[in-house]
Amino acid sequence: MPSLYQFFDEWRTGTHASGLRISTRTIADAEAVELALQERRHLIVEAGTGTGKTLAYLLPVIRSGKRVIISTGTKTLQEQLFFKDVPFLQQHLGELRVCYMKGRGNYLCRQKLYD
């Protein structure tokens, strides 16, 4: 498994064919997530749209080997994680065990149908 720096290096320098560029902020966030996982403590990371937050938390989680639950605030982000970000990481890290689940509020039950 590559270190955070090994993984992010080709994107940080802009040499990767995907055109993806990773900022030093993304790497710093990933380091903070990795340290929080090692120390078994909570961490809040805030950053704007399109700044690489997803990679900043997914890569340390994958490197940790721990089983985690990632809950998103929107279906759009949930779909981005499962259909875009996870396949991207699998392409570079190998097969990952993931599960795509939707909350019960997204299913129709008889009571909701007749209310």
Number of C-alpha atoms within 10 A of each C-alpha: 10 11 11 17 12 10 15 23 16 15 17 17 12 14 12 13 8 8 9 14 18 20 15 11 14 21 22 13 22 26 18 18 23 22 14 15 16 11 9 9 9 8 11 8 11 8 11 7 7 7 14 19 19 16 21 24 20 20 22 23 17 17 14 12 8 10 10 10 8 10 11 11 7 9 12 9 14 18 13 13 19 15 12 12 16 20 15 14 16 12 11 11 16 10 11 12 8 11 8 10 9 11 8 8 8 8 8 9 10 7 7 9 7 6 5
